[in-house]
Amino acid sequence: MNLFASRRFSGAFMLFGAVSGFIASFLLTIDKIKILKDAQFNPSCNINEVLNCKSVMLSKQAEVFGFPNSLIGIGAFAIFIAVAIAILGNVKFPSWFISIALGGTILGVIFSHWLAYQTTFVIGALCPYCMVAWFGNFLILSSLIQSKLESKSLEIEDESARITIARVSGFVPIFHLVWLSLVIGAAYFAVS
């Protein structure tokens, strides 16, 4: 069996993404509160003019729904920490659950792309913690696609189709890591 297509790898991949995203969202929220208390506060993620969380945090894009976007991240990533631990514990979720989680994650990835565009071309600065949250979203997406492919392969009786699904599933994390690298790399070079 392909290591990248295994449940254990998928669960660990999701857990790493969810924990990374949760920590980044939590730190962003703490820094946002500190900025609200003291406008002169300089967040730890302010590295230079290009990598500058404060510029992003003070933008209207940082509060699309009227509250800090990082609060969405805290909630969503906490849920996926629990889901990842369940997957590592060999819990088999029903197909409908994976479909709903996959749909929500796709929306999160679309939102991440929109935020990447906004930070790059409108705000003109990149937030390192935000990029970690984007990274976490992509890892969760890969894991959920793999889970969906796994549940689909269990429904199929044709052995050659199962082998094909396993091969495709093995390439999903690699594809998403390359895609994410391109998004973050393009954003960095466009801003700098």
N, C-alpha and C positions, 0 to 999 in steps of 0.2 A: 504494500500500500504506500502511496505517495505521502511523505511526511506532511507536506503542505495541505493535503486533503483530509487529514485525520481530525477527528472531533477534538482530541486533546490539543492539537495545534490551534484549531479554530477557537477553542475556549480560551487558551492562553493569549492568543492574538487579540481577542476581544477584551480580555481582562487588562492587558497592557494598554490598549487604546482607551478603555473606560477610566482606568486609574489615572493615566496621563491627562486626559481631558478633564477629569474631576479636579485634580490638583491645580491645573491651569485656570479653570473656571473659578475655583475657590480663591486662588491668589488674586485674580482679576477683581473679584468682588471685594476682597479685603482692601486692595489698593484703591478701588473706586470709593469705598467708604472713607478712607483716609484723605482722598482728594476732596471729597465733599466737606470734610471737617477742616482741612487746611489746603487752600488753593496753591500754596507753595510746595506742597509735598511732591517729592520726586520718586516715582515708583522704581522698584528694583529692575524692572524690565526696560527702563529707559537707558539704552546703551549709547546711542548716538542719534543724529537727525533722522536716519533711515529706520533704525530699530527703536521705535519710540511709542510705548504704550499710552503715555499720557495724551498725546495728540489724538489717538484713536479713541480712548476712553471719554474724552470731552466732546467727541463728535456726536451728531444726532444719530448716526448709524449704529452707535453703541447702545442705543435704547430704542430699537425699532418699534417695540410694542409698549413703550412708555415706562419701562423698567430696564435695568441693565441686562443685556443679552447673556451675560455670564450666569445669571440666575437660572436661565433655561438650561445652560450647560450643567450646572450643579445637579439639577433634577434628573436630566436625561442620562448623564454619565453615571449617576448613582444607580439608576434602574439597570443600566447595562453592566455595572459591576456585579449586581445580583444575578443577572441572566448568565454572565460569563462563569460565575462560580457554580451555578446550577449545571451549565454545560460541562464544566470540569468534573462535576459530581455525577456525570452521566445521566442527567435528567433529559428525557426526550420530550421536547415541546411539540404540541400539535401544530400541524401545518398552518392553520389560521393564525396562530400566535406569531410564528416566524414571518408570515406575510404582513401582519400589522406592524411588527417591529421593523421589518425591512422597509415598508412604506414610510414610516416615521423617520428612519435613518436616511432614506433617500431625500426626504424633505430637508433634513439637517445638513446633508451634503450640498444640496442646492443652495441653502442659506449660507453655508460656508463659502461656496464659490462666489455668491453675491457679495459677501463681506470681503472676500479677497479682492474682488474687483474694486469695491468701494475704498478699501484701505490703499490699494495701489494707485488708482487713477483719480480718485476724488480727494481723499485725505492726504495722500502723498507720504505716508509713513506706515511701517509695519509693526504690529504688536507681537512680540515673541510668544507671549502666553496664548494669544489668539491662534497663532500658527500651530501651537501644540494641540489646541482644541480641534483645529481642522484635521490634524494628524490623527487624533483619537477617533474622530468621525469616520475617516477613511478605513481605519483598522476594524471598526465595528461593522461598517458596510461590508467589507471583505468577509468577515466572519459570518454575517447573516446570509450573504449570498451562498457561501459554502454550506451553511445549514439548510438553506432552501434546496440546493442541489442534492444534498444528501437525502433529504426527505423525498425528493422527486425520484432519485435512483432506487429507493426502496419500493416505490410503486411500479417500477418497470421490471418486466420479466426478462427482456432481451439482454443477454450478458454483454454483447458488444456495445449497446447503448449505455449500460452501467459503467463500462470501462471508459467510454468517451466522457461521460459526466465526471468521473473521477479525475481524468486528465485535465479537463477544463477547470474543475474545482481547484486543482493544484496550482494553476496559473493565476487565479484570482488575486491572492495577496501580492504576488510579484507585480501584476498589472497595476494594482492600486498604489503600491509604494512608488512605482515609476511615475504614475500620474501625479501623485502628491508632490513628488520631487520636482516635477515640471511646473506645477502650480506655484509652489513656494519659490523655486528658482526664478521663474518668470516674474513673479511679484517683486522679488528682491532686486533683480536687475532693472526692472522698469522704474522702480523708485529711486535707486541709487544713481 
